[in-house]
Amino acid sequence: MAQISARFGRVSAIILGGFSFWLPVVLLEFAMTREPNLVVVTVLPVVVQLGVYHLLASRREWRIRSLALYMCIGLYVVGPLFIMIGATALHGGFSKPLSFLDVGHLVLFSVFPPLTLMMVTSDVTGIGFILSTVILLYLYFRIDRKASFKSSPSKSQTIQISSPHS
């Protein structure tokens, strides 16, 4: 049962990591009639994603190994879909008929992360995307990774019992 809940937690962290960054961007793009402000589109998704990370990391039931890493994976996996949805607001993306090849590209971009980087450079979210990636990787290496291994004792923490006659 614990493995199912851990797997559910990882998948949920991937989904929440992607949605927490991309959903504010898409909502901004649909709310505005022109290109959104670069500062707002850069700062808002990063702040929302860090807020979601803090909320999840502070809750006992969400203490999964590598939370920041799974959220970063979600940033890359759902990114192409949300970029296409956001482009629809500006008469691109899904506002035009899609061919089988377009859907194939969308799936390929979702599976192969460097292609997500290529897509995000044509969008106004590039700086925030890279900033969020760097922050989440920093959180993973500085906080999540160290917290993950606290439960298992290291060799220096094991107690050596020796006899008094040695």
C-alpha positions as CSV (number, residue, x, y, z in Angstrom):
1,M,0.0,0.0,0.0
2,A,2.9,2.4,0.8
3,Q,4.3,1.9,-2.7
4,I,1.0,2.8,-4.4
5,S,0.8,6.0,-2.3
6,A,4.5,6.8,-3.0
7,R,3.9,6.4,-6.8
8,F,0.7,8.5,-6.5
9,G,2.7,11.1,-4.7
10,R,5.4,11.2,-7.4
11,V,2.9,11.4,-10.2
12,S,0.9,14.1,-8.4
13,A,4.2,16.1,-7.8
14,I,4.9,15.9,-11.5
15,I,1.4,17.1,-12.4
16,L,1.4,19.9,-9.7
17,G,4.9,21.0,-10.6
18,G,3.9,21.5,-14.2
19,F,0.4,23.0,-13.6
20,S,1.7,25.4,-10.9
21,F,4.1,27.0,-13.3
22,W,2.2,26.9,-16.6
23,L,-1.4,27.6,-15.4
24,P,-0.8,31.2,-14.3
25,V,1.0,31.8,-17.6
26,V,-1.9,30.5,-19.7
27,L,-4.5,32.4,-17.6
28,L,-2.5,35.6,-18.1
29,E,-2.3,35.0,-21.9
30,F,-6.0,34.5,-22.1
31,A,-6.8,37.5,-19.8
32,M,-4.7,39.9,-21.9
33,T,-5.4,40.9,-25.4
34,R,-1.7,41.6,-26.2
35,E,1.6,40.1,-25.2
36,P,1.8,39.9,-21.4
37,N,4.3,41.9,-19.4
38,L,7.7,40.2,-19.4
39,V,8.3,40.9,-15.7
40,V,4.9,39.5,-14.7
41,V,5.2,36.4,-16.9
42,T,8.7,35.8,-15.5
43,V,8.0,36.3,-11.8
44,L,4.4,35.1,-11.3
45,P,4.8,31.4,-12.4
46,V,8.1,31.0,-10.4
47,V,6.5,32.5,-7.2
48,V,3.4,30.3,-7.6
49,Q,5.5,27.2,-8.2
50,L,7.7,27.9,-5.2
51,G,4.5,28.5,-3.1
52,V,3.2,25.1,-4.2
53,Y,6.6,23.5,-3.4
54,H,6.6,25.0,0.1
55,L,3.0,24.0,0.7
56,L,3.7,20.4,-0.3
57,A,7.0,20.2,1.5
58,S,5.5,21.4,4.7
59,R,2.7,18.8,4.8
60,R,3.5,15.5,6.4
61,E,1.6,13.4,3.8
62,W,3.5,15.0,1.0
63,R,7.0,14.3,2.3
64,I,8.2,12.3,-0.7
65,R,11.7,11.8,-1.8
66,S,12.9,14.4,-4.3
67,L,9.8,16.5,-4.4
68,A,11.6,19.4,-6.2
69,L,13.0,17.1,-8.8
70,Y,9.6,15.6,-9.6
71,M,8.1,19.1,-9.8
72,C,10.9,20.1,-12.2
73,I,10.1,17.0,-14.4
74,G,6.5,18.2,-14.5
75,L,7.7,21.6,-15.6
76,Y,9.2,20.0,-18.7
77,V,6.6,17.3,-19.3
78,V,3.5,19.4,-19.4
79,G,5.2,22.5,-20.8
80,P,4.6,21.9,-24.5
81,L,0.9,21.3,-24.0
82,F,0.5,24.5,-22.0
83,I,2.6,26.5,-24.5
84,M,0.2,25.4,-27.2
85,I,-2.8,26.3,-25.1
86,G,-1.3,29.7,-24.3
87,A,-0.6,30.3,-28.0
88,T,-4.2,29.7,-28.7
89,A,-5.0,33.0,-27.0
90,L,-2.9,34.8,-29.5
91,H,-4.4,32.9,-32.5
92,G,-1.8,30.2,-32.7
93,G,-1.6,26.8,-31.1
94,F,-4.9,24.9,-31.0
95,S,-6.8,27.7,-32.8
96,K,-5.6,26.2,-36.1
97,P,-6.4,22.7,-37.4
98,L,-3.8,20.3,-36.2
99,S,-2.4,17.5,-38.3
100,F,-1.2,14.1,-37.1
101,L,2.4,15.4,-37.4
102,D,1.6,18.4,-35.1
103,V,0.2,16.1,-32.4
104,G,3.3,13.8,-32.9
105,H,5.6,16.8,-32.4
106,L,3.6,17.8,-29.2
107,V,4.0,14.3,-27.8
108,L,7.7,14.2,-28.7
109,F,8.4,17.6,-27.1
110,S,6.7,16.4,-23.9
111,V,8.8,13.3,-23.7
112,F,12.2,14.8,-24.7
113,P,13.0,17.7,-22.4
114,P,15.6,19.5,-24.6
115,L,12.8,20.1,-27.1
116,T,10.8,21.8,-24.4
117,L,13.7,24.3,-24.0
118,M,13.5,24.9,-27.7
119,M,9.7,25.6,-27.5
120,V,10.0,27.9,-24.5
121,T,12.6,30.2,-26.2
122,S,9.9,31.3,-28.7
123,D,7.5,32.1,-25.8
124,V,7.8,35.0,-23.3
125,T,8.2,32.5,-20.4
126,G,11.8,31.5,-21.3
127,I,13.5,33.4,-18.5
128,G,11.0,32.3,-15.8
129,F,11.3,28.7,-17.1
130,I,15.1,28.6,-16.8
131,L,14.9,30.4,-13.4
132,S,12.4,27.9,-12.1
133,T,14.5,25.0,-13.3
134,V,17.6,26.4,-11.6
135,I,15.7,27.0,-8.3
136,L,14.0,23.6,-8.3
137,L,17.4,21.8,-9.0
138,Y,18.9,23.9,-6.2
139,L,16.2,22.9,-3.8
140,Y,16.6,19.3,-4.8
141,F,20.4,19.2,-4.2
142,R,20.4,21.4,-1.1
143,I,17.2,20.4,0.7
144,D,15.3,17.4,-0.7
145,R,18.3,15.2,-1.4
146,K,19.7,15.7,2.1
147,A,16.3,15.2,3.8
148,S,15.8,12.0,1.8
149,F,18.8,10.3,3.3
150,K,18.3,11.3,6.9
151,S,16.3,8.3,7.6
152,S,19.1,5.8,6.8
153,P,22.2,6.1,9.0
154,S,25.5,6.6,7.3
155,K,28.6,4.7,8.2
156,S,29.8,7.5,10.5
157,Q,26.5,7.3,12.4
158,T,26.6,3.6,13.2
159,I,27.5,2.7,16.7
160,Q,30.5,0.5,17.2
161,I,30.5,-1.7,20.3
162,S,33.8,-3.1,21.3
163,S,34.6,-5.3,24.3
164,P,36.5,-3.7,27.2
165,H,39.3,-6.2,26.8
166,S,40.4,-5.3,23.3
